[in-house]
């Protein structure tokens, strides 16, 4: 994802988290777990946006092989 893509904002993340909460997906209570979950969900959202833009990861990308 390009760093100049102005569609990706913290507002988008906030809206996505609000949708998840509205559907019963609660944030973890423990602060450490909550922080790890936020970091992981950010990477998943970035991957989703890349897939939606046509940049689907390859099997090699997904396997973690460098």
PyMOL Python script that loads the backbone (N, CA, C, O; Angstrom):
from pymol import cmd

cmd.read_pdbstr("""\
ATOM      1  N   UNK A   1       0.847  -1.160   0.000  1.00  0.00           N
ATOM      2  CA  UNK A   1       0.000   0.000   0.000  1.00  0.00           C
ATOM      3  C   UNK A   1       0.891   1.220   0.000  1.00  0.00           C
ATOM      4  O   UNK A   1       1.869   1.292   0.743  1.00  0.00           O
ATOM      5  N   UNK A   2       0.552   2.156  -0.820  1.00  0.00           N
ATOM      6  CA  UNK A   2       1.345   3.375  -0.934  1.00  0.00           C
ATOM      7  C   UNK A   2       1.152   4.253   0.293  1.00  0.00           C
ATOM      8  O   UNK A   2       0.044   4.374   0.815  1.00  0.00           O
ATOM      9  N   UNK A   3       2.251   4.867   0.751  1.00  0.00           N
ATOM     10  CA  UNK A   3       2.147   5.761   1.898  1.00  0.00           C
ATOM     11  C   UNK A   3       1.390   7.031   1.539  1.00  0.00           C
ATOM     12  O   UNK A   3       0.998   7.786   2.429  1.00  0.00           O
ATOM     13  N   UNK A   4       1.178   7.279   0.246  1.00  0.00           N
ATOM     14  CA  UNK A   4       0.449   8.469  -0.166  1.00  0.00           C
ATOM     15  C   UNK A   4      -1.038   8.198  -0.356  1.00  0.00           C
ATOM     16  O   UNK A   4      -1.771   9.095  -0.772  1.00  0.00           O
ATOM     17  N   UNK A   5      -1.500   6.993  -0.067  1.00  0.00           N
ATOM     18  CA  UNK A   5      -2.915   6.651  -0.205  1.00  0.00           C
ATOM     19  C   UNK A   5      -3.691   7.303   0.934  1.00  0.00           C
ATOM     20  O   UNK A   5      -3.639   6.840   2.073  1.00  0.00           O
ATOM     21  N   UNK A   6      -4.404   8.369   0.625  1.00  0.00           N
ATOM     22  CA  UNK A   6      -5.089   9.156   1.643  1.00  0.00           C
ATOM     23  C   UNK A   6      -6.384   8.518   2.130  1.00  0.00           C
ATOM     24  O   UNK A   6      -7.017   9.036   3.051  1.00  0.00           O
ATOM     25  N   UNK A   7      -6.785   7.407   1.530  1.00  0.00           N
ATOM     26  CA  UNK A   7      -8.008   6.738   1.994  1.00  0.00           C
ATOM     27  C   UNK A   7      -7.778   5.995   3.295  1.00  0.00           C
ATOM     28  O   UNK A   7      -8.713   5.792   4.070  1.00  0.00           O
ATOM     29  N   UNK A   8      -6.544   5.590   3.541  1.00  0.00           N
ATOM     30  CA  UNK A   8      -6.241   4.847   4.772  1.00  0.00           C
ATOM     31  C   UNK A   8      -5.937   5.844   5.884  1.00  0.00           C
ATOM     32  O   UNK A   8      -4.902   6.510   5.877  1.00  0.00           O
ATOM     33  N   UNK A   9      -6.856   5.932   6.834  1.00  0.00           N
ATOM     34  CA  UNK A   9      -6.709   6.854   7.962  1.00  0.00           C
ATOM     35  C   UNK A   9      -7.057   6.117   9.246  1.00  0.00           C
ATOM     36  O   UNK A   9      -7.579   5.003   9.214  1.00  0.00           O
ATOM     37  N   UNK A  10      -6.768   6.741  10.359  1.00  0.00           N
ATOM     38  CA  UNK A  10      -7.176   6.163  11.636  1.00  0.00           C
ATOM     39  C   UNK A  10      -8.693   6.180  11.766  1.00  0.00           C
ATOM     40  O   UNK A  10      -9.262   5.390  12.520  1.00  0.00           O
ATOM     41  N   UNK A  11      -9.346   7.072  11.038  1.00  0.00           N
ATOM     42  CA  UNK A  11     -10.810   7.079  10.998  1.00  0.00           C
ATOM     43  C   UNK A  11     -11.353   5.786  10.404  1.00  0.00           C
ATOM     44  O   UNK A  11     -12.358   5.253  10.874  1.00  0.00           O
ATOM     45  N   UNK A  12     -10.678   5.282   9.361  1.00  0.00           N
ATOM     46  CA  UNK A  12     -11.080   4.015   8.768  1.00  0.00           C
ATOM     47  C   UNK A  12     -10.947   2.890   9.789  1.00  0.00           C
ATOM     48  O   UNK A  12     -11.844   2.059   9.930  1.00  0.00           O
ATOM     49  N   UNK A  13      -9.821   2.869  10.501  1.00  0.00           N
ATOM     50  CA  UNK A  13      -9.629   1.841  11.535  1.00  0.00           C
ATOM     51  C   UNK A  13     -10.697   1.953  12.617  1.00  0.00           C
ATOM     52  O   UNK A  13     -11.264   0.948  13.045  1.00  0.00           O
ATOM     53  N   UNK A  14     -10.966   3.168  13.052  1.00  0.00           N
ATOM     54  CA  UNK A  14     -11.995   3.392  14.077  1.00  0.00           C
ATOM     55  C   UNK A  14     -13.344   2.856  13.608  1.00  0.00           C
ATOM     56  O   UNK A  14     -14.049   2.193  14.368  1.00  0.00           O
ATOM     57  N   UNK A  15     -13.700   3.143  12.363  1.00  0.00           N
ATOM     58  CA  UNK A  15     -14.971   2.665  11.817  1.00  0.00           C
ATOM     59  C   UNK A  15     -15.011   1.142  11.744  1.00  0.00           C
ATOM     60  O   UNK A  15     -16.030   0.530  12.065  1.00  0.00           O
ATOM     61  N   UNK A  16     -13.902   0.527  11.321  1.00  0.00           N
ATOM     62  CA  UNK A  16     -13.856  -0.938  11.264  1.00  0.00           C
ATOM     63  C   UNK A  16     -14.007  -1.556  12.649  1.00  0.00           C
ATOM     64  O   UNK A  16     -14.740  -2.530  12.824  1.00  0.00           O
ATOM     65  N   UNK A  17     -13.310  -0.987  13.634  1.00  0.00           N
ATOM     66  CA  UNK A  17     -13.422  -1.488  15.010  1.00  0.00           C
ATOM     67  C   UNK A  17     -14.838  -1.305  15.536  1.00  0.00           C
ATOM     68  O   UNK A  17     -15.337  -2.162  16.265  1.00  0.00           O
ATOM     69  N   UNK A  18     -15.498  -0.197  15.177  1.00  0.00           N
ATOM     70  CA  UNK A  18     -16.877   0.044  15.614  1.00  0.00           C
ATOM     71  C   UNK A  18     -17.825  -1.001  15.028  1.00  0.00           C
ATOM     72  O   UNK A  18     -18.736  -1.466  15.713  1.00  0.00           O
ATOM     73  N   UNK A  19     -17.613  -1.371  13.756  1.00  0.00           N
ATOM     74  CA  UNK A  19     -18.440  -2.404  13.131  1.00  0.00           C
ATOM     75  C   UNK A  19     -18.235  -3.741  13.849  1.00  0.00           C
ATOM     76  O   UNK A  19     -19.199  -4.451  14.134  1.00  0.00           O
ATOM     77  N   UNK A  20     -16.985  -4.076  14.138  1.00  0.00           N
ATOM     78  CA  UNK A  20     -16.706  -5.327  14.844  1.00  0.00           C
ATOM     79  C   UNK A  20     -17.370  -5.335  16.222  1.00  0.00           C
ATOM     80  O   UNK A  20     -17.978  -6.332  16.610  1.00  0.00           O
ATOM     81  N   UNK A  21     -17.258  -4.237  16.954  1.00  0.00           N
ATOM     82  CA  UNK A  21     -17.897  -4.142  18.282  1.00  0.00           C
ATOM     83  C   UNK A  21     -19.415  -4.290  18.162  1.00  0.00           C
ATOM     84  O   UNK A  21     -20.043  -4.969  18.974  1.00  0.00           O
ATOM     85  N   UNK A  22     -19.999  -3.653  17.147  1.00  0.00           N
ATOM     86  CA  UNK A  22     -21.453  -3.725  16.950  1.00  0.00           C
ATOM     87  C   UNK A  22     -21.916  -5.151  16.669  1.00  0.00           C
ATOM     88  O   UNK A  22     -23.069  -5.497  16.924  1.00  0.00           O
ATOM     89  N   UNK A  23     -21.016  -5.970  16.146  1.00  0.00           N
ATOM     90  CA  UNK A  23     -21.350  -7.371  15.849  1.00  0.00           C
ATOM     91  C   UNK A  23     -20.889  -8.324  16.941  1.00  0.00           C
ATOM     92  O   UNK A  23     -20.866  -9.539  16.748  1.00  0.00           O
ATOM     93  N   UNK A  24     -20.522  -7.765  18.086  1.00  0.00           N
ATOM     94  CA  UNK A  24     -20.215  -8.598  19.238  1.00  0.00           C
ATOM     95  C   UNK A  24     -18.765  -8.983  19.412  1.00  0.00           C
ATOM     96  O   UNK A  24     -18.444  -9.766  20.306  1.00  0.00           O
ATOM     97  N   UNK A  25     -17.874  -8.456  18.582  1.00  0.00           N
ATOM     98  CA  UNK A  25     -16.449  -8.762  18.706  1.00  0.00           C
ATOM     99  C   UNK A  25     -15.806  -7.729  19.620  1.00  0.00           C
ATOM    100  O   UNK A  25     -15.498  -6.614  19.197  1.00  0.00           O
ATOM    101  N   UNK A  26     -15.607  -8.112  20.873  1.00  0.00           N
ATOM    102  CA  UNK A  26     -15.090  -7.193  21.888  1.00  0.00           C
ATOM    103  C   UNK A  26     -13.571  -7.178  21.913  1.00  0.00           C
ATOM    104  O   UNK A  26     -12.915  -8.166  21.582  1.00  0.00           O
ATOM    105  N   UNK A  27     -13.024  -6.029  22.314  1.00  0.00           N
ATOM    106  CA  UNK A  27     -11.580  -5.917  22.490  1.00  0.00           C
ATOM    107  C   UNK A  27     -11.176  -6.666  23.757  1.00  0.00           C
ATOM    108  O   UNK A  27     -11.960  -6.748  24.702  1.00  0.00           O
ATOM    109  N   UNK A  28      -9.961  -7.213  23.785  1.00  0.00           N
ATOM    110  CA  UNK A  28      -9.491  -7.889  25.008  1.00  0.00           C
ATOM    111  C   UNK A  28      -9.438  -6.919  26.185  1.00  0.00           C
ATOM    112  O   UNK A  28      -9.201  -5.725  26.002  1.00  0.00           O
ATOM    113  N   UNK A  29      -9.658  -7.434  27.386  1.00  0.00           N
ATOM    114  CA  UNK A  29      -9.634  -6.599  28.593  1.00  0.00           C
ATOM    115  C   UNK A  29      -8.218  -6.229  29.022  1.00  0.00           C
ATOM    116  O   UNK A  29      -7.965  -5.101  29.446  1.00  0.00           O
ATOM    117  N   UNK A  30      -7.306  -7.177  28.910  1.00  0.00           N
ATOM    118  CA  UNK A  30      -5.921  -6.973  29.336  1.00  0.00           C
ATOM    119  C   UNK A  30      -5.221  -6.011  28.376  1.00  0.00           C
ATOM    120  O   UNK A  30      -5.287  -6.193  27.160  1.00  0.00           O
ATOM    121  N   UNK A  31      -4.548  -4.984  28.916  1.00  0.00           N
ATOM    122  CA  UNK A  31      -3.915  -3.963  28.083  1.00  0.00           C
ATOM    123  C   UNK A  31      -2.860  -4.538  27.141  1.00  0.00           C
ATOM    124  O   UNK A  31      -2.810  -4.158  25.971  1.00  0.00           O
ATOM    125  N   UNK A  32      -2.028  -5.436  27.624  1.00  0.00           N
ATOM    126  CA  UNK A  32      -0.986  -6.025  26.795  1.00  0.00           C
ATOM    127  C   UNK A  32      -1.591  -6.818  25.639  1.00  0.00           C
ATOM    128  O   UNK A  32      -1.149  -6.702  24.496  1.00  0.00           O
ATOM    129  N   UNK A  33      -2.593  -7.613  25.944  1.00  0.00           N
ATOM    130  CA  UNK A  33      -3.269  -8.402  24.910  1.00  0.00           C
ATOM    131  C   UNK A  33      -3.985  -7.488  23.936  1.00  0.00           C
ATOM    132  O   UNK A  33      -3.978  -7.736  22.730  1.00  0.00           O
ATOM    133  N   UNK A  34      -4.600  -6.440  24.442  1.00  0.00           N
ATOM    134  CA  UNK A  34      -5.302  -5.466  23.602  1.00  0.00           C
ATOM    135  C   UNK A  34      -4.328  -4.789  22.631  1.00  0.00           C
ATOM    136  O   UNK A  34      -4.655  -4.597  21.460  1.00  0.00           O
ATOM    137  N   UNK A  35      -3.136  -4.427  23.113  1.00  0.00           N
ATOM    138  CA  UNK A  35      -2.133  -3.795  22.252  1.00  0.00           C
ATOM    139  C   UNK A  35      -1.646  -4.743  21.165  1.00  0.00           C
ATOM    140  O   UNK A  35      -1.490  -4.340  20.013  1.00  0.00           O
ATOM    141  N   UNK A  36      -1.401  -6.014  21.528  1.00  0.00           N
ATOM    142  CA  UNK A  36      -0.989  -6.999  20.525  1.00  0.00           C
ATOM    143  C   UNK A  36      -2.086  -7.209  19.490  1.00  0.00           C
ATOM    144  O   UNK A  36      -1.810  -7.320  18.295  1.00  0.00           O
ATOM    145  N   UNK A  37      -3.332  -7.263  19.956  1.00  0.00           N
ATOM    146  CA  UNK A  37      -4.464  -7.455  19.046  1.00  0.00           C
ATOM    147  C   UNK A  37      -4.601  -6.266  18.097  1.00  0.00           C
ATOM    148  O   UNK A  37      -4.906  -6.446  16.918  1.00  0.00           O
ATOM    149  N   UNK A  38      -4.377  -5.062  18.601  1.00  0.00           N
ATOM    150  CA  UNK A  38      -4.467  -3.863  17.753  1.00  0.00           C
ATOM    151  C   UNK A  38      -3.387  -3.891  16.678  1.00  0.00           C
ATOM    152  O   UNK A  38      -3.662  -3.576  15.520  1.00  0.00           O
ATOM    153  N   UNK A  39      -2.171  -4.262  17.041  1.00  0.00           N
ATOM    154  CA  UNK A  39      -1.091  -4.346  16.061  1.00  0.00           C
ATOM    155  C   UNK A  39      -1.362  -5.401  15.011  1.00  0.00           C
ATOM    156  O   UNK A  39      -1.144  -5.176  13.821  1.00  0.00           O
ATOM    157  N   UNK A  40      -1.833  -6.544  15.450  1.00  0.00           N
ATOM    158  CA  UNK A  40      -2.129  -7.633  14.510  1.00  0.00           C
ATOM    159  C   UNK A  40      -3.279  -7.244  13.588  1.00  0.00           C
ATOM    160  O   UNK A  40      -3.225  -7.501  12.386  1.00  0.00           O
ATOM    161  N   UNK A  41      -4.320  -6.625  14.145  1.00  0.00           N
ATOM    162  CA  UNK A  41      -5.445  -6.262  13.297  1.00  0.00           C
ATOM    163  C   UNK A  41      -5.060  -5.181  12.294  1.00  0.00           C
ATOM    164  O   UNK A  41      -5.597  -5.151  11.187  1.00  0.00           O
ATOM    165  N   UNK A  42      -4.140  -4.297  12.663  1.00  0.00           N
ATOM    166  CA  UNK A  42      -3.666  -3.293  11.713  1.00  0.00           C
ATOM    167  C   UNK A  42      -3.005  -3.975  10.521  1.00  0.00           C
ATOM    168  O   UNK A  42      -3.262  -3.600   9.377  1.00  0.00           O
ATOM    169  N   UNK A  43      -2.157  -4.972  10.773  1.00  0.00           N
ATOM    170  CA  UNK A  43      -1.499  -5.654   9.660  1.00  0.00           C
ATOM    171  C   UNK A  43      -2.503  -6.414   8.802  1.00  0.00           C
ATOM    172  O   UNK A  43      -2.346  -6.488   7.583  1.00  0.00           O
ATOM    173  N   UNK A  44      -3.527  -6.978   9.426  1.00  0.00           N
ATOM    174  CA  UNK A  44      -4.549  -7.705   8.671  1.00  0.00           C
ATOM    175  C   UNK A  44      -5.367  -6.737   7.816  1.00  0.00           C
ATOM    176  O   UNK A  44      -5.695  -7.054   6.673  1.00  0.00           O
ATOM    177  N   UNK A  45      -5.699  -5.571   8.351  1.00  0.00           N
ATOM    178  CA  UNK A  45      -6.446  -4.569   7.590  1.00  0.00           C
ATOM    179  C   UNK A  45      -5.615  -4.093   6.394  1.00  0.00           C
ATOM    180  O   UNK A  45      -6.145  -3.954   5.292  1.00  0.00           O
ATOM    181  N   UNK A  46      -4.332  -3.845   6.600  1.00  0.00           N
ATOM    182  CA  UNK A  46      -3.464  -3.438   5.487  1.00  0.00           C
ATOM    183  C   UNK A  46      -3.421  -4.514   4.412  1.00  0.00           C
ATOM    184  O   UNK A  46      -3.455  -4.205   3.221  1.00  0.00           O
ATOM    185  N   UNK A  47      -3.346  -5.779   4.826  1.00  0.00           N
ATOM    186  CA  UNK A  47      -3.346  -6.879   3.859  1.00  0.00           C
ATOM    187  C   UNK A  47      -4.673  -6.926   3.106  1.00  0.00           C
ATOM    188  O   UNK A  47      -4.687  -7.099   1.887  1.00  0.00           O
ATOM    189  N   UNK A  48      -5.785  -6.773   3.821  1.00  0.00           N
ATOM    190  CA  UNK A  48      -7.108  -6.761   3.191  1.00  0.00           C
ATOM    191  C   UNK A  48      -7.204  -5.642   2.154  1.00  0.00           C
ATOM    192  O   UNK A  48      -7.701  -5.857   1.048  1.00  0.00           O
ATOM    193  N   UNK A  49      -6.731  -4.459   2.509  1.00  0.00           N
ATOM    194  CA  UNK A  49      -6.789  -3.336   1.569  1.00  0.00           C
ATOM    195  C   UNK A  49      -5.942  -3.607   0.334  1.00  0.00           C
ATOM    196  O   UNK A  49      -6.341  -3.251  -0.775  1.00  0.00           O
ATOM    197  N   UNK A  50      -4.790  -4.225   0.506  1.00  0.00           N
ATOM    198  CA  UNK A  50      -3.964  -4.574  -0.651  1.00  0.00           C
ATOM    199  C   UNK A  50      -4.649  -5.604  -1.539  1.00  0.00           C
ATOM    200  O   UNK A  50      -4.569  -5.515  -2.764  1.00  0.00           O
ATOM    201  N   UNK A  51      -5.319  -6.573  -0.937  1.00  0.00           N
ATOM    202  CA  UNK A  51      -6.050  -7.576  -1.708  1.00  0.00           C
ATOM    203  C   UNK A  51      -7.170  -6.895  -2.490  1.00  0.00           C
ATOM    204  O   UNK A  51      -7.383  -7.197  -3.664  1.00  0.00           O
ATOM    205  N   UNK A  52      -7.880  -5.982  -1.843  1.00  0.00           N
ATOM    206  CA  UNK A  52      -8.970  -5.268  -2.513  1.00  0.00           C
ATOM    207  C   UNK A  52      -8.457  -4.419  -3.675  1.00  0.00           C
ATOM    208  O   UNK A  52      -9.193  -4.173  -4.631  1.00  0.00           O
ATOM    209  N   UNK A  53      -7.222  -3.977  -3.603  1.00  0.00           N
ATOM    210  CA  UNK A  53      -6.620  -3.177  -4.673  1.00  0.00           C
ATOM    211  C   UNK A  53      -6.001  -4.054  -5.752  1.00  0.00           C
ATOM    212  O   UNK A  53      -5.461  -3.538  -6.731  1.00  0.00           O
ATOM    213  N   UNK A  54      -6.072  -5.381  -5.585  1.00  0.00           N
ATOM    214  CA  UNK A  54      -5.558  -6.288  -6.596  1.00  0.00           C
ATOM    215  C   UNK A  54      -4.151  -6.786  -6.333  1.00  0.00           C
ATOM    216  O   UNK A  54      -3.546  -7.413  -7.203  1.00  0.00           O
ATOM    217  N   UNK A  55      -3.623  -6.521  -5.160  1.00  0.00           N
ATOM    218  CA  UNK A  55      -2.283  -6.985  -4.808  1.00  0.00           C
ATOM    219  C   UNK A  55      -2.381  -8.157  -3.841  1.00  0.00           C
ATOM    220  O   UNK A  55      -1.981  -8.052  -2.681  1.00  0.00           O
ATOM    221  N   UNK A  56      -2.913  -9.265  -4.323  1.00  0.00           N
ATOM    222  CA  UNK A  56      -3.092 -10.436  -3.480  1.00  0.00           C
ATOM    223  C   UNK A  56      -1.733 -11.034  -3.137  1.00  0.00           C
ATOM    224  O   UNK A  56      -0.859 -11.121  -4.000  1.00  0.00           O
ATOM    225  N   UNK A  57      -1.550 -11.448  -1.883  1.00  0.00           N
ATOM    226  CA  UNK A  57      -0.283 -12.076  -1.513  1.00  0.00           C
ATOM    227  C   UNK A  57      -0.126 -13.428  -2.198  1.00  0.00           C
ATOM    228  O   UNK A  57      -1.111 -14.119  -2.460  1.00  0.00           O
ATOM    229  N   UNK A  58       1.096 -13.794  -2.479  1.00  0.00           N
ATOM    230  CA  UNK A  58       1.375 -15.104  -3.051  1.00  0.00           C
ATOM    231  C   UNK A  58       1.498 -16.116  -1.923  1.00  0.00           C
ATOM    232  O   UNK A  58       1.589 -15.740  -0.755  1.00  0.00           O
ATOM    233  N   UNK A  59       1.501 -17.386  -2.265  1.00  0.00           N
ATOM    234  CA  UNK A  59       1.685 -18.420  -1.239  1.00  0.00           C
ATOM    235  C   UNK A  59       3.010 -18.222  -0.520  1.00  0.00           C
ATOM    236  O   UNK A  59       3.101 -18.438   0.689  1.00  0.00           O
ATOM    237  N   UNK A  60       4.034 -17.813  -1.254  1.00  0.00           N
ATOM    238  CA  UNK A  60       5.339 -17.574  -0.643  1.00  0.00           C
ATOM    239  C   UNK A  60       5.251 -16.456   0.385  1.00  0.00           C
ATOM    240  O   UNK A  60       5.820 -16.566   1.471  1.00  0.00           O
ATOM    241  N   UNK A  61       4.533 -15.367   0.048  1.00  0.00           N
ATOM    242  CA  UNK A  61       4.348 -14.259   0.984  1.00  0.00           C
ATOM    243  C   UNK A  61       3.664 -14.744   2.258  1.00  0.00           C
ATOM    244  O   UNK A  61       4.029 -14.335   3.360  1.00  0.00           O
ATOM    245  N   UNK A  62       2.686 -15.603   2.105  1.00  0.00           N
ATOM    246  CA  UNK A  62       1.886 -16.060   3.232  1.00  0.00           C
ATOM    247  C   UNK A  62       2.633 -17.074   4.089  1.00  0.00           C
ATOM    248  O   UNK A  62       2.318 -17.230   5.269  1.00  0.00           O
ATOM    249  N   UNK A  63       3.620 -17.767   3.518  1.00  0.00           N
ATOM    250  CA  UNK A  63       4.322 -18.788   4.271  1.00  0.00           C
ATOM    251  C   UNK A  63       5.411 -18.197   5.166  1.00  0.00           C
ATOM    252  O   UNK A  63       5.945 -18.875   6.043  1.00  0.00           O
ATOM    253  N   UNK A  64       5.736 -16.910   4.929  1.00  0.00           N
ATOM    254  CA  UNK A  64       6.772 -16.270   5.712  1.00  0.00           C
ATOM    255  C   UNK A  64       8.159 -16.520   5.163  1.00  0.00           C
ATOM    256  O   UNK A  64       9.152 -16.087   5.748  1.00  0.00           O
ATOM    257  N   UNK A  65       8.234 -17.218   4.039  1.00  0.00           N
ATOM    258  CA  UNK A  65       9.546 -17.474   3.435  1.00  0.00           C
ATOM    259  C   UNK A  65      10.075 -16.181   2.839  1.00  0.00           C
ATOM    260  O   UNK A  65       9.331 -15.447   2.188  1.00  0.00           O
ATOM    261  N   UNK A  66      11.319 -15.902   3.047  1.00  0.00           N
ATOM    262  CA  UNK A  66      11.873 -14.649   2.553  1.00  0.00           C
ATOM    263  C   UNK A  66      12.667 -14.848   1.373  1.00  0.00           C
ATOM    264  O   UNK A  66      13.210 -13.889   0.825  1.00  0.00           O
TER     265      UNK A  66
END
""", "prot")
cmd.dss("prot")
cmd.show_as("cartoon", "prot")
cmd.util.cbc("prot")
cmd.orient("prot")
